[in-house]
Amino acid sequence: MTTSPCPPISDADWPQAIAGMKDGFAGALNVYRTMAHHPALLQAWAPLRQHIVKDSALGPVRSEVVILRAAHRMGSPYEWAHHVSRARVLGMSDARIAALRGMPEGEDGLIARAVDALFDDRRLSPALEAELAAALGREGVFDLAATVGFYSVLGYILMTYDTPIDPAVAAEMTDRPLAAD
């Protein structure tokens, strides 16, 4: 049980102002059920979520690399667990996922360095931006920065309100814990 002032909202208590969102992405995960305490924010969030989660120039695997590194840097157990699960669905090995807690090699390492730069320096250096643009395309660089920002905001909300990991993901992490790297 959580003592959060804003636990995930149940179906019975779902706000009427966003009734149409309950059967979509917003009702599917505790993160959005927590955000439903602020219906206007959740409504405004939806179009950016569509771009970051579904339409990013990074593509699904690169996006998961960015998100996992950001979750690690944020120290967000919810984001880490959920995105370990998503990365597995995309075919990423546990070894590749676990490597993101350190400094992986190759393109994953480049992405990890970029996420770290955004957390540590609040910007990409010109040299790192050029390296990323060559590897990911310029739109990919924009989407990388936007993804870090998007998941940082989610992390702040999740950790402030102690949002519980959704039951299916929690069960997966218990049944198939990520091996240490």
Secondary structure, DSSP 8 states (H G I E B T S, - for coil): ----SS----STT--GGGGGGTTTHHHHSHHHHHHTTSHHHHHHHHHHHIIIIII-TTHHHHHHHHHHHHHHHHT-HHHHHHHHHHHHHTT--HHHHHHTTS--SHHHHHHHHHHHHHHHHSS--HHHHHHHHHHH-HHHHHHHHHHHHHHHHHHHHHHHTT----HHHHHHHHHS-----
